[in-house]
Amino acid sequence: MKIYISVYPSGDIAVATSAIKINRNGQEPIVKTFDVSEDLIDSYFKSPDAFDINSETGEIKKK
Amino acid sequence: MPGIGIQAVTDLRRSIESLITITSPESASTTLSNGEFATFTITTTGTSGGVTMVIHDFTLYLGSVSAAHALPDGSSIDMSQWQVVAFPNDWGATNNINTVTKVYVRNISAGASQTVAIHVQARMLQNSVTLGGTSA
């Protein structure tokens, strides 16, 4: 399953399962796509605070 | 004047209901500190390229998905710390073929690094649409 990670000039990120556009503080992001397992994505979006995301590799890790 | 039979009405209702379908849910999230804001733009397009008739169901959550964390109205949410404005079926954003919904959320004073997630699904009168879309 594809995950879309938006990286903003401030260094902040946003994450989406589809290409939902996310504008942060008026900034346009660079959007990267990665393949991630559906189970992991489901777990992440049920409790995003419990995970870290690496915007370079797309790796999602439990904290 | 002849009326429509009960069976015909039932069949008609079933036919109409079968035209309405719901997409799989999609999600997005970002982290906001005091004074920061984000706009989630959800665009749904028909795979055939035809005009869509879509209603987006969406809910915002803070930190994790539970009724207590729903924004607004979650029991653990202080709405004086948040501003939420939603524009369902945004007339100014659609190209008159797709359906676009915008959801603006601002962290007024809830503290640093608050994770806001949106969960979305689309109900539509078309049997094949793409939820999300890059044309937003």
N, CA and C atoms of all chains as a GROMACS GRO file, in nm:
protein
  597
    1MET      N    1   0.084  -0.118   0.000
    1MET     CA    2   0.000   0.000   0.000
    1MET      C    3   0.089   0.125   0.000
    2LYS      N    4   0.045   0.226  -0.075
    2LYS     CA    5   0.127   0.348  -0.084
    2LYS      C    6   0.099   0.441   0.034
    3ILE      N    7   0.208   0.501   0.080
    3ILE     CA    8   0.192   0.608   0.179
    3ILE      C    9   0.260   0.732   0.122
    4TYR      N   10   0.198   0.846   0.147
    4TYR     CA   11   0.248   0.973   0.093
    4TYR      C   12   0.301   1.056   0.210
    5ILE      N   13   0.429   1.088   0.206
    5ILE     CA   14   0.488   1.169   0.312
    5ILE      C   15   0.521   1.307   0.254
    6SER      N   16   0.460   1.409   0.312
    6SER     CA   17   0.483   1.547   0.269
    6SER      C   18   0.589   1.608   0.358
    7VAL      N   19   0.692   1.664   0.297
    7VAL     CA   20   0.800   1.729   0.373
    7VAL      C   21   0.795   1.878   0.341
    8TYR      N   22   0.789   1.960   0.447
    8TYR     CA   23   0.773   2.105   0.432
    8TYR      C   24   0.907   2.177   0.451
    9PRO      N   25   0.917   2.298   0.397
    9PRO     CA   26   1.042   2.374   0.414
    9PRO      C   27   1.085   2.388   0.560
   10SER      N   28   0.990   2.388   0.653
   10SER     CA   29   1.021   2.400   0.796
   10SER      C   30   1.085   2.273   0.852
   11GLY      N   31   1.077   2.162   0.774
   11GLY     CA   32   1.126   2.034   0.824
   11GLY      C   33   1.014   1.947   0.880
   12ASP      N   34   0.897   2.006   0.901
   12ASP     CA   35   0.782   1.928   0.949
   12ASP      C   36   0.734   1.835   0.840
   13ILE      N   37   0.660   1.731   0.881
   13ILE     CA   38   0.606   1.637   0.782
   13ILE      C   39   0.456   1.616   0.803
   14ALA      N   40   0.393   1.562   0.702
   14ALA     CA   41   0.255   1.514   0.710
   14ALA      C   42   0.250   1.380   0.638
   15VAL      N   43   0.154   1.298   0.674
   15VAL     CA   44   0.145   1.163   0.621
   15VAL      C   45   0.003   1.138   0.573
   16ALA      N   46  -0.012   1.068   0.459
   16ALA     CA   47  -0.147   1.038   0.409
   16ALA      C   48  -0.147   0.905   0.337
   17THR      N   49  -0.261   0.838   0.341
   17THR     CA   50  -0.274   0.710   0.269
   17THR      C   51  -0.314   0.731   0.124
   18SER      N   52  -0.365   0.843   0.091
   18SER     CA   53  -0.391   0.876  -0.048
   18SER      C   54  -0.334   1.015  -0.068
   19ALA      N   55  -0.344   1.066  -0.189
   19ALA     CA   56  -0.282   1.196  -0.212
   19ALA      C   57  -0.371   1.308  -0.163
   20ILE      N   58  -0.416   1.297  -0.039
   20ILE     CA   59  -0.487   1.409   0.024
   20ILE      C   60  -0.385   1.521   0.039
   21LYS      N   61  -0.415   1.636  -0.014
   21LYS     CA   62  -0.318   1.746  -0.009
   21LYS      C   63  -0.323   1.810   0.129
   22ILE      N   64  -0.207   1.833   0.187
   22ILE     CA   65  -0.200   1.893   0.321
   22ILE      C   66  -0.112   2.017   0.313
   23ASN      N   67  -0.173   2.131   0.333
   23ASN     CA   68  -0.102   2.258   0.334
   23ASN      C   69  -0.078   2.294   0.481
   24ARG      N   70   0.050   2.312   0.520
   24ARG     CA   71   0.081   2.346   0.660
   24ARG      C   72   0.132   2.488   0.666
   25ASN      N   73   0.068   2.572   0.746
   25ASN     CA   74   0.112   2.710   0.766
   25ASN      C   75   0.136   2.782   0.633
   26GLY      N   76   0.054   2.749   0.534
   26GLY     CA   77   0.066   2.812   0.404
   26GLY      C   78   0.181   2.760   0.320
   27GLN      N   79   0.250   2.656   0.367
   27GLN     CA   80   0.366   2.602   0.293
   27GLN      C   81   0.326   2.484   0.206
   28GLU      N   82   0.380   2.479   0.086
   28GLU     CA   83   0.360   2.365  -0.003
   28GLU      C   84   0.470   2.262   0.023
   29PRO      N   85   0.436   2.134   0.027
   29PRO     CA   86   0.537   2.032   0.057
   29PRO      C   87   0.598   1.970  -0.068
   30ILE      N   88   0.708   1.900  -0.046
   30ILE     CA   89   0.755   1.802  -0.143
   30ILE      C   90   0.696   1.669  -0.098
   31VAL      N   91   0.628   1.599  -0.190
   31VAL     CA   92   0.560   1.474  -0.152
   31VAL      C   93   0.639   1.354  -0.203
   32LYS      N   94   0.668   1.260  -0.110
   32LYS     CA   95   0.738   1.136  -0.145
   32LYS      C   96   0.642   1.020  -0.123
   33THR      N   97   0.653   0.916  -0.204
   33THR     CA   98   0.568   0.798  -0.183
   33THR      C   99   0.654   0.677  -0.149
   34PHE      N  100   0.600   0.593  -0.061
   34PHE     CA  101   0.669   0.471  -0.019
   34PHE      C  102   0.567   0.358  -0.013
   35ASP      N  103   0.615   0.235  -0.029
   35ASP     CA  104   0.529   0.117  -0.010
   35ASP      C  105   0.542   0.069   0.134
   36VAL      N  106   0.428   0.061   0.202
   36VAL     CA  107   0.426   0.019   0.342
   36VAL      C  108   0.312  -0.080   0.358
   37SER      N  109   0.328  -0.176   0.450
   37SER     CA  110   0.222  -0.277   0.468
   37SER      C  111   0.093  -0.211   0.519
   38GLU      N  112  -0.018  -0.266   0.475
   38GLU     CA  113  -0.149  -0.209   0.511
   38GLU      C  114  -0.170  -0.216   0.663
   39ASP      N  115  -0.127  -0.326   0.724
   39ASP     CA  116  -0.145  -0.341   0.870
   39ASP      C  117  -0.072  -0.232   0.946
   40LEU      N  118   0.049  -0.203   0.900
   40LEU     CA  119   0.129  -0.100   0.969
   40LEU      C  120   0.065   0.037   0.952
   41ILE      N  121   0.016   0.064   0.833
   41ILE     CA  122  -0.050   0.193   0.809
   41ILE      C  123  -0.176   0.205   0.894
   42ASP      N  124  -0.253   0.096   0.902
   42ASP     CA  125  -0.373   0.098   0.986
   42ASP      C  126  -0.337   0.128   1.132
   43SER      N  127  -0.232   0.060   1.179
   43SER     CA  128  -0.190   0.081   1.318
   43SER      C  129  -0.146   0.225   1.339
   44TYR      N  130  -0.071   0.276   1.243
   44TYR     CA  131  -0.021   0.414   1.256
   44TYR      C  132  -0.137   0.512   1.267
   45PHE      N  133  -0.235   0.501   1.177
   45PHE     CA  134  -0.342   0.601   1.178
   45PHE      C  135  -0.441   0.583   1.293
   46LYS      N  136  -0.439   0.466   1.357
   46LYS     CA  137  -0.523   0.450   1.477
   46LYS      C  138  -0.460   0.524   1.596
   47SER      N  139  -0.329   0.534   1.593
   47SER     CA  140  -0.261   0.599   1.704
   47SER      C  141  -0.129   0.660   1.657
   48PRO      N  142  -0.136   0.767   1.579
   48PRO     CA  143  -0.014   0.822   1.520
   48PRO      C  144   0.090   0.867   1.623
   49ASP      N  145   0.043   0.906   1.742
   49ASP     CA  146   0.138   0.951   1.844
   49ASP      C  147   0.229   0.839   1.892
   50ALA      N  148   0.191   0.715   1.865
   50ALA     CA  149   0.268   0.600   1.916
   50ALA      C  150   0.380   0.558   1.819
   51PHE      N  151   0.396   0.632   1.708
   51PHE     CA  152   0.492   0.590   1.606
   51PHE      C  153   0.585   0.705   1.566
   52ASP      N  154   0.703   0.665   1.520
   52ASP     CA  155   0.795   0.759   1.454
   52ASP      C  156   0.798   0.726   1.306
   53ILE      N  157   0.811   0.830   1.224
   53ILE     CA  158   0.820   0.809   1.079
   53ILE      C  159   0.949   0.870   1.028
   54ASN      N  160   1.020   0.794   0.948
   54ASN     CA  161   1.141   0.845   0.884
   54ASN      C  162   1.101   0.896   0.744
   55SER      N  163   1.110   1.027   0.726
   55SER     CA  164   1.064   1.085   0.599
   55SER      C  165   1.160   1.056   0.483
   56GLU      N  166   1.281   1.008   0.516
   56GLU     CA  167   1.378   0.974   0.410
   56GLU      C  168   1.350   0.834   0.355
   57THR      N  169   1.314   0.742   0.444
   57THR     CA  170   1.299   0.601   0.403
   57THR      C  171   1.155   0.555   0.401
   58GLY      N  172   1.065   0.629   0.466
   58GLY     CA  173   0.927   0.587   0.479
   58GLY      C  174   0.905   0.485   0.589
   59GLU      N  175   1.011   0.458   0.667
   59GLU     CA  176   0.998   0.358   0.774
   59GLU      C  177   0.909   0.410   0.886
   60ILE      N  178   0.814   0.325   0.928
   60ILE     CA  179   0.725   0.359   1.041
   60ILE      C  180   0.762   0.266   1.155
   61LYS      N  181   0.800   0.326   1.270
   61LYS     CA  182   0.845   0.245   1.384
   61LYS      C  183   0.769   0.282   1.507
   62LYS      N  184   0.733   0.180   1.588
   62LYS     CA  185   0.668   0.208   1.715
   62LYS      C  186   0.768   0.277   1.808
   63LYS      N  187   0.721   0.376   1.883
   63LYS     CA  188   0.811   0.448   1.976
   63LYS      C  189   0.850   0.358   2.093
   64MET      N  190  -5.660   0.700  -1.132
   64MET     CA  191  -5.522   0.706  -1.180
   64MET      C  192  -5.445   0.591  -1.118
   65PRO      N  193  -5.381   0.514  -1.200
   65PRO     CA  194  -5.310   0.399  -1.143
   65PRO      C  195  -5.190   0.444  -1.060
   66GLY      N  196  -5.168   0.378  -0.947
   66GLY     CA  197  -5.052   0.410  -0.863
   66GLY      C  198  -4.940   0.309  -0.887
   67ILE      N  199  -4.827   0.335  -0.822
   67ILE     CA  200  -4.715   0.242  -0.832
   67ILE      C  201  -4.733   0.137  -0.723
   68GLY      N  202  -4.719   0.009  -0.759
   68GLY     CA  203  -4.736  -0.097  -0.663
   68GLY      C  204  -4.626  -0.099  -0.558
   69ILE      N  205  -4.655  -0.163  -0.445
   69ILE     CA  206  -4.557  -0.170  -0.336
   69ILE      C  207  -4.428  -0.238  -0.383
   70GLN      N  208  -4.443  -0.343  -0.463
   70GLN     CA  209  -4.325  -0.414  -0.512
   70GLN      C  210  -4.238  -0.323  -0.600
   71ALA      N  211  -4.307  -0.245  -0.684
   71ALA     CA  212  -4.234  -0.154  -0.772
   71ALA      C  213  -4.157  -0.051  -0.692
   72VAL      N  214  -4.217   0.000  -0.586
   72VAL     CA  215  -4.151   0.099  -0.500
   72VAL      C  216  -4.029   0.035  -0.432
   73THR      N  217  -4.048  -0.088  -0.385
   73THR     CA  218  -3.938  -0.158  -0.320
   73THR      C  219  -3.822  -0.180  -0.417
   74ASP      N  220  -3.858  -0.221  -0.539
   74ASP     CA  221  -3.754  -0.243  -0.641
   74ASP      C  222  -3.682  -0.112  -0.675
   75LEU      N  223  -3.760  -0.004  -0.685
   75LEU     CA  224  -3.701   0.125  -0.716
   75LEU      C  225  -3.604   0.168  -0.606
   76ARG      N  226  -3.647   0.148  -0.480
   76ARG     CA  227  -3.563   0.185  -0.367
   76ARG      C  228  -3.432   0.107  -0.371
   77ARG      N  229  -3.443  -0.023  -0.397
   77ARG     CA  230  -3.321  -0.106  -0.404
   77ARG      C  231  -3.230  -0.060  -0.518
   78SER      N  232  -3.290  -0.024  -0.629
   78SER     CA  233  -3.210   0.021  -0.743
   78SER      C  234  -3.132   0.148  -0.708
   79ILE      N  235  -3.202   0.241  -0.642
   79ILE     CA  236  -3.136   0.366  -0.604
   79ILE      C  237  -3.026   0.338  -0.503
   80GLU      N  238  -3.057   0.253  -0.403
   80GLU     CA  239  -2.956   0.223  -0.300
   80GLU      C  240  -2.833   0.156  -0.360
   81SER      N  241  -2.854   0.074  -0.464
   81SER     CA  242  -2.740   0.005  -0.522
   81SER      C  243  -2.650   0.099  -0.601
   82LEU      N  244  -2.703   0.217  -0.634
   82LEU     CA  245  -2.620   0.316  -0.704
   82LEU      C  246  -2.524   0.388  -0.610
   83ILE      N  247  -2.558   0.388  -0.481
   83ILE     CA  248  -2.478   0.462  -0.384
   83ILE      C  249  -2.375   0.366  -0.323
   84THR      N  250  -2.249   0.401  -0.335
   84THR     CA  251  -2.144   0.318  -0.277
   84THR      C  252  -2.053   0.404  -0.190
   85ILE      N  253  -1.975   0.336  -0.107
   85ILE     CA  254  -1.884   0.404  -0.015
   85ILE      C  255  -1.742   0.353  -0.040
   86THR      N  256  -1.647   0.445  -0.045
   86THR     CA  257  -1.507   0.406  -0.068
   86THR      C  258  -1.446   0.349   0.059
   87SER      N  259  -1.331   0.288   0.044
   87SER     CA  260  -1.250   0.252   0.161
   87SER      C  261  -1.205   0.381   0.229
   88PRO      N  262  -1.185   0.375   0.361
   88PRO     CA  263  -1.140   0.498   0.429
   88PRO      C  264  -0.997   0.533   0.394
   89GLU      N  265  -0.969   0.662   0.393
   89GLU     CA  266  -0.833   0.713   0.375
   89GLU      C  267  -0.801   0.802   0.494
   90SER      N  268  -0.672   0.822   0.518
   90SER     CA  269  -0.631   0.898   0.636
   90SER      C  270  -0.514   0.989   0.603
   91ALA      N  271  -0.500   1.092   0.685
   91ALA     CA  272  -0.383   1.180   0.675
   91ALA      C  273  -0.358   1.240   0.812
   92SER      N  274  -0.234   1.278   0.837
   92SER     CA  275  -0.204   1.338   0.967
   92SER      C  276  -0.088   1.434   0.955
   93THR      N  277  -0.082   1.527   1.050
   93THR     CA  278   0.034   1.614   1.063
   93THR      C  279   0.040   1.662   1.208
   94THR      N  280   0.149   1.724   1.243
   94THR     CA  281   0.170   1.768   1.381
   94THR      C  282   0.169   1.920   1.385
   95LEU      N  283   0.092   1.975   1.479
   95LEU     CA  284   0.078   2.121   1.490
   95LEU      C  285   0.113   2.168   1.630
   96SER      N  286   0.195   2.272   1.636
   96SER     CA  287   0.224   2.337   1.764
   96SER      C  288   0.142   2.466   1.773
   97ASN      N  289   0.150   2.532   1.887
   97ASN     CA  290   0.069   2.653   1.908
   97ASN      C  291   0.084   2.752   1.792
   98GLY      N  292  -0.027   2.798   1.739
   98GLY     CA  293  -0.025   2.897   1.631
   98GLY      C  294  -0.015   2.837   1.492
   99GLU      N  295   0.012   2.708   1.482
   99GLU     CA  296   0.026   2.646   1.350
   99GLU      C  297  -0.109   2.595   1.300
  100PHE      N  298  -0.120   2.586   1.169
  100PHE     CA  299  -0.246   2.542   1.109
  100PHE      C  300  -0.218   2.455   0.988
  101ALA      N  301  -0.319   2.378   0.951
  101ALA     CA  302  -0.309   2.293   0.832
  101ALA      C  303  -0.444   2.290   0.763
  102THR      N  304  -0.439   2.277   0.630
  102THR     CA  305  -0.561   2.256   0.553
  102THR      C  306  -0.550   2.122   0.481
  103PHE      N  307  -0.643   2.032   0.510
  103PHE     CA  308  -0.650   1.904   0.440
  103PHE      C  309  -0.745   1.923   0.321
  104THR      N  310  -0.696   1.893   0.200
  104THR     CA  311  -0.779   1.904   0.081
  104THR      C  312  -0.805   1.765   0.026
  105ILE      N  313  -0.930   1.726   0.022
  105ILE     CA  314  -0.969   1.592  -0.023
  105ILE      C  315  -1.039   1.606  -0.157
  106THR      N  316  -0.981   1.547  -0.258
  106THR     CA  317  -1.037   1.557  -0.393
  106THR      C  318  -1.079   1.419  -0.441
  107THR      N  319  -1.200   1.405  -0.485
  107THR     CA  320  -1.247   1.277  -0.539
  107THR      C  321  -1.280   1.295  -0.686
  108THR      N  322  -1.223   1.207  -0.766
  108THR     CA  323  -1.245   1.213  -0.910
  108THR      C  324  -1.304   1.081  -0.959
  109GLY      N  325  -1.385   1.088  -1.063
  109GLY     CA  326  -1.441   0.966  -1.122
  109GLY      C  327  -1.338   0.902  -1.213
  110THR      N  328  -1.324   0.771  -1.207
  110THR     CA  329  -1.223   0.706  -1.290
  110THR      C  330  -1.260   0.714  -1.438
  111SER      N  331  -1.388   0.734  -1.466
  111SER     CA  332  -1.430   0.746  -1.606
  111SER      C  333  -1.410   0.887  -1.659
  112GLY      N  334  -1.380   0.980  -1.568
  112GLY     CA  335  -1.365   1.120  -1.608
  112GLY      C  336  -1.497   1.196  -1.604
  113GLY      N  337  -1.602   1.128  -1.563
  113GLY     CA  338  -1.734   1.192  -1.559
  113GLY      C  339  -1.752   1.278  -1.435
  114VAL      N  340  -1.860   1.354  -1.435
  114VAL     CA  341  -1.892   1.440  -1.322
  114VAL      C  342  -1.926   1.353  -1.200
  115THR      N  343  -1.869   1.388  -1.085
  115THR     CA  344  -1.894   1.311  -0.963
  115THR      C  345  -2.003   1.376  -0.879
  116MET      N  346  -2.072   1.294  -0.804
  116MET     CA  347  -2.164   1.344  -0.703
  116MET      C  348  -2.126   1.274  -0.574
  117VAL      N  349  -2.052   1.346  -0.490
  117VAL     CA  350  -1.983   1.283  -0.376
  117VAL      C  351  -2.014   1.360  -0.249
  118ILE      N  352  -2.032   1.286  -0.142
  118ILE     CA  353  -2.034   1.346  -0.007
  118ILE      C  354  -1.918   1.284   0.068
  119HIS      N  355  -1.832   1.368   0.125
  119HIS     CA  356  -1.720   1.318   0.205
  119HIS      C  357  -1.761   1.309   0.352
  120ASP      N  358  -1.745   1.190   0.411
  120ASP     CA  359  -1.759   1.174   0.556
  120ASP      C  360  -1.619   1.192   0.614
  121PHE      N  361  -1.604   1.279   0.710
  121PHE     CA  362  -1.470   1.296   0.766
  121PHE      C  363  -1.478   1.329   0.915
  122THR      N  364  -1.376   1.284   0.988
  122THR     CA  365  -1.362   1.318   1.130
  122THR      C  366  -1.216   1.348   1.159
  123LEU      N  367  -1.194   1.449   1.242
  123LEU     CA  368  -1.060   1.482   1.289
  123LEU      C  369  -1.038   1.419   1.426
  124TYR      N  370  -0.917   1.367   1.448
  124TYR     CA  371  -0.882   1.312   1.580
  124TYR      C  372  -0.751   1.374   1.626
  125LEU      N  373  -0.737   1.381   1.755
  125LEU     CA  374  -0.614   1.433   1.814
  125LEU      C  375  -0.537   1.318   1.879
  126GLY      N  376  -0.426   1.281   1.820
  126GLY     CA  377  -0.336   1.181   1.882
  126GLY      C  378  -0.371   1.038   1.854
  127SER      N  379  -0.498   1.000   1.870
  127SER     CA  380  -0.540   0.862   1.843
  127SER      C  381  -0.689   0.860   1.812
  128VAL      N  382  -0.731   0.752   1.747
  128VAL     CA  383  -0.871   0.742   1.704
  128VAL      C  384  -0.957   0.688   1.818
  129SER      N  385  -1.034   0.775   1.878
  129SER     CA  386  -1.133   0.736   1.978
  129SER      C  387  -1.230   0.851   1.993
  130ALA      N  388  -1.350   0.820   2.043
  130ALA     CA  389  -1.451   0.925   2.058
  130ALA      C  390  -1.401   1.038   2.147
  131ALA      N  391  -1.322   1.004   2.247
  131ALA     CA  392  -1.272   1.106   2.341
  131ALA      C  393  -1.176   1.202   2.273
  132HIS      N  394  -1.114   1.157   2.163
  132HIS     CA  395  -1.014   1.241   2.095
  132HIS      C  396  -1.068   1.305   1.968
  133ALA      N  397  -1.199   1.294   1.944
  133ALA     CA  398  -1.258   1.355   1.824
  133ALA      C  399  -1.259   1.507   1.838
  134LEU      N  400  -1.228   1.572   1.727
  134LEU     CA  401  -1.217   1.718   1.725
  134LEU      C  402  -1.324   1.772   1.630
  135PRO      N  403  -1.433   1.834   1.673
  135PRO     CA  404  -1.463   1.875   1.809
  135PRO      C  405  -1.539   1.768   1.887
  136ASP      N  406  -1.573   1.802   2.008
  136ASP     CA  407  -1.666   1.729   2.095
  136ASP      C  408  -1.606   1.613   2.173
  137GLY      N  409  -1.483   1.573   2.148
  137GLY     CA  410  -1.423   1.468   2.228
  137GLY      C  411  -1.409   1.512   2.373
  138SER      N  412  -1.430   1.420   2.466
  138SER     CA  413  -1.430   1.457   2.607
  138SER      C  414  -1.292   1.504   2.655
  139SER      N  415  -1.187   1.463   2.583
  139SER     CA  416  -1.054   1.506   2.626
  139SER      C  417  -1.003   1.628   2.548
  140ILE      N  418  -1.093   1.686   2.467
  140ILE     CA  419  -1.055   1.802   2.387
  140ILE      C  420  -1.107   1.931   2.449
  141ASP      N  421  -1.021   2.030   2.458
  141ASP     CA  422  -1.062   2.164   2.500
  141ASP      C  423  -1.074   2.248   2.373
  142MET      N  424  -1.197   2.269   2.327
  142MET     CA  425  -1.215   2.336   2.197
  142MET      C  426  -1.174   2.483   2.200
  143SER      N  427  -1.154   2.541   2.320
  143SER     CA  428  -1.104   2.679   2.322
  143SER      C  429  -0.959   2.685   2.271
  144GLN      N  430  -0.896   2.566   2.262
  144GLN     CA  431  -0.756   2.561   2.217
  144GLN      C  432  -0.745   2.532   2.067
  145TRP      N  433  -0.860   2.512   2.001
  145TRP     CA  434  -0.857   2.472   1.860
  145TRP      C  435  -0.954   2.554   1.777
  146GLN      N  436  -0.921   2.568   1.651
  146GLN     CA  437  -1.014   2.627   1.554
  146GLN      C  438  -1.027   2.529   1.438
  147VAL      N  439  -1.150   2.494   1.404
  147VAL     CA  440  -1.174   2.401   1.293
  147VAL      C  441  -1.277   2.464   1.200
  148VAL      N  442  -1.245   2.468   1.072
  148VAL     CA  443  -1.340   2.518   0.972
  148VAL      C  444  -1.343   2.417   0.858
  149ALA      N  445  -1.461   2.371   0.823
  149ALA     CA  446  -1.472   2.273   0.714
  149ALA      C  447  -1.552   2.333   0.599
  150PHE      N  448  -1.506   2.304   0.478
  150PHE     CA  449  -1.575   2.347   0.357
  150PHE      C  450  -1.609   2.223   0.275
  151PRO      N  451  -1.720   2.156   0.308
  151PRO     CA  452  -1.758   2.039   0.227
  151PRO      C  453  -1.800   2.084   0.087
  152ASN      N  454  -1.767   2.007  -0.012
  152ASN     CA  455  -1.806   2.036  -0.150
  152ASN      C  456  -1.776   2.182  -0.184
  153ASP      N  457  -1.648   2.217  -0.178
  153ASP     CA  458  -1.602   2.355  -0.196
  153ASP      C  459  -1.623   2.399  -0.342
  154TRP      N  460  -1.714   2.494  -0.361
  154TRP     CA  461  -1.747   2.542  -0.495
  154TRP      C  462  -1.627   2.607  -0.564
  155GLY      N  463  -1.548   2.681  -0.486
  155GLY     CA  464  -1.435   2.751  -0.544
  155GLY      C  465  -1.320   2.660  -0.583
  156ALA      N  466  -1.321   2.538  -0.529
  156ALA     CA  467  -1.208   2.448  -0.554
  156ALA      C  468  -1.237   2.342  -0.661
  157THR      N  469  -1.365   2.313  -0.683
  157THR     CA  470  -1.396   2.208  -0.780
  157THR      C  471  -1.378   2.258  -0.923
  158ASN      N  472  -1.347   2.166  -1.012
  158ASN     CA  473  -1.343   2.199  -1.155
  158ASN      C  474  -1.476   2.163  -1.221
  159ASN      N  475  -1.577   2.143  -1.138
  159ASN     CA  476  -1.713   2.107  -1.180
  159ASN      C  477  -1.722   1.962  -1.231
  160ILE      N  478  -1.615   1.889  -1.217
  160ILE     CA  479  -1.615   1.746  -1.249
  160ILE      C  480  -1.581   1.667  -1.123
  161ASN      N  481  -1.475   1.708  -1.052
  161ASN     CA  482  -1.438   1.641  -0.927
  161ASN      C  483  -1.520   1.697  -0.810
  162THR      N  484  -1.499   1.641  -0.692
  162THR     CA  485  -1.561   1.693  -0.570
  162THR      C  486  -1.448   1.719  -0.470
  163VAL      N  487  -1.446   1.841  -0.415
  163VAL     CA  488  -1.335   1.882  -0.328
  163VAL      C  489  -1.390   1.928  -0.194
  164THR      N  490  -1.333   1.875  -0.086
  164THR     CA  491  -1.366   1.919   0.049
  164THR      C  492  -1.238   1.969   0.115
  165LYS      N  493  -1.248   2.082   0.184
  165LYS     CA  494  -1.132   2.136   0.256
  165LYS      C  495  -1.164   2.142   0.405
  166VAL      N  496  -1.067   2.102   0.485
  166VAL     CA  497  -1.082   2.106   0.630
  166VAL      C  498  -0.961   2.180   0.688
  167TYR      N  499  -0.988   2.293   0.754
  167TYR     CA  500  -0.883   2.377   0.812
  167TYR      C  501  -0.882   2.353   0.962
  168VAL      N  502  -0.765   2.330   1.017
  168VAL     CA  503  -0.754   2.312   1.162
  168VAL      C  504  -0.635   2.393   1.214
  169ARG      N  505  -0.655   2.464   1.324
  169ARG     CA  506  -0.549   2.548   1.381
  169ARG      C  507  -0.534   2.518   1.529
  170ASN      N  508  -0.412   2.497   1.570
  170ASN     CA  509  -0.380   2.480   1.711
  170ASN      C  510  -0.362   2.619   1.769
  171ILE      N  511  -0.459   2.663   1.848
  171ILE     CA  512  -0.450   2.797   1.907
  171ILE      C  513  -0.353   2.794   2.026
  172SER      N  514  -0.378   2.699   2.116
  172SER     CA  515  -0.297   2.698   2.239
  172SER      C  516  -0.295   2.560   2.306
  173ALA      N  517  -0.301   2.453   2.227
  173ALA     CA  518  -0.308   2.318   2.286
  173ALA      C  519  -0.170   2.265   2.324
  174GLY      N  520  -0.064   2.338   2.288
  174GLY     CA  521   0.070   2.293   2.324
  174GLY      C  522   0.149   2.249   2.202
  175ALA      N  523   0.271   2.205   2.226
  175ALA     CA  524   0.362   2.170   2.117
  175ALA      C  525   0.331   2.032   2.060
  176SER      N  526   0.357   2.017   1.930
  176SER     CA  527   0.358   1.887   1.862
  176SER      C  528   0.231   1.805   1.885
  177GLN      N  529   0.118   1.862   1.858
  177GLN     CA  530  -0.009   1.792   1.869
  177GLN      C  531  -0.040   1.725   1.735
  178THR      N  532  -0.060   1.594   1.736
  178THR     CA  533  -0.084   1.522   1.611
  178THR      C  534  -0.232   1.522   1.576
  179VAL      N  535  -0.263   1.579   1.461
  179VAL     CA  536  -0.401   1.585   1.414
  179VAL      C  537  -0.414   1.488   1.295
  180ALA      N  538  -0.511   1.399   1.304
  180ALA     CA  539  -0.534   1.303   1.194
  180ALA      C  540  -0.676   1.320   1.142
  181ILE      N  541  -0.691   1.305   1.012
  181ILE     CA  542  -0.825   1.309   0.951
  181ILE      C  543  -0.852   1.173   0.888
  182HIS      N  544  -0.972   1.123   0.910
  182HIS     CA  545  -1.017   0.999   0.847
  182HIS      C  546  -1.135   1.032   0.757
  183VAL      N  547  -1.130   0.982   0.634
  183VAL     CA  548  -1.225   1.023   0.530
  183VAL      C  549  -1.276   0.902   0.454
  184GLN      N  550  -1.402   0.905   0.419
  184GLN     CA  551  -1.453   0.814   0.318
  184GLN      C  552  -1.549   0.893   0.230
  185ALA      N  553  -1.576   0.841   0.111
  185ALA     CA  554  -1.664   0.913   0.019
  185ALA      C  555  -1.786   0.826  -0.013
  186ARG      N  556  -1.902   0.888  -0.006
  186ARG     CA  557  -2.026   0.825  -0.055
  186ARG      C  558  -2.051   0.885  -0.192
  187MET      N  559  -2.081   0.801  -0.289
  187MET     CA  560  -2.097   0.860  -0.421
  187MET      C  561  -2.200   0.788  -0.507
  188LEU      N  562  -2.247   0.861  -0.605
  188LEU     CA  563  -2.342   0.808  -0.702
  188LEU      C  564  -2.265   0.771  -0.828
  189GLN      N  565  -2.157   0.698  -0.810
  189GLN     CA  566  -2.079   0.654  -0.924
  189GLN      C  567  -2.006   0.531  -0.876
  190ASN      N  568  -1.991   0.433  -0.961
  190ASN     CA  569  -1.940   0.307  -0.908
  190ASN      C  570  -1.788   0.300  -0.900
  191SER      N  571  -1.717   0.400  -0.946
  191SER     CA  572  -1.572   0.395  -0.939
  191SER      C  573  -1.514   0.535  -0.931
  192VAL      N  574  -1.460   0.568  -0.814
  192VAL     CA  575  -1.397   0.698  -0.797
  192VAL      C  576  -1.262   0.679  -0.731
  193THR      N  577  -1.180   0.782  -0.738
  193THR     CA  578  -1.052   0.783  -0.667
  193THR      C  579  -1.061   0.886  -0.557
  194LEU      N  580  -1.047   0.839  -0.432
  194LEU     CA  581  -1.050   0.929  -0.317
  194LEU      C  582  -0.908   0.975  -0.291
  195GLY      N  583  -0.891   1.104  -0.277
  195GLY     CA  584  -0.757   1.160  -0.263
  195GLY      C  585  -0.734   1.246  -0.385
  196GLY      N  586  -0.656   1.199  -0.477
  196GLY     CA  587  -0.638   1.273  -0.602
  196GLY      C  588  -0.530   1.378  -0.589
  197THR      N  589  -0.459   1.401  -0.696
  197THR     CA  590  -0.346   1.494  -0.691
  197THR      C  591  -0.379   1.629  -0.752
  198SER      N  592  -0.502   1.646  -0.794
  198SER     CA  593  -0.533   1.771  -0.864
  198SER      C  594  -0.582   1.880  -0.771
  199ALA      N  595  -0.576   1.852  -0.641
  199ALA     CA  596  -0.628   1.951  -0.546
  199ALA      C  597  -0.546   2.078  -0.549
   0.00000   0.00000   0.00000
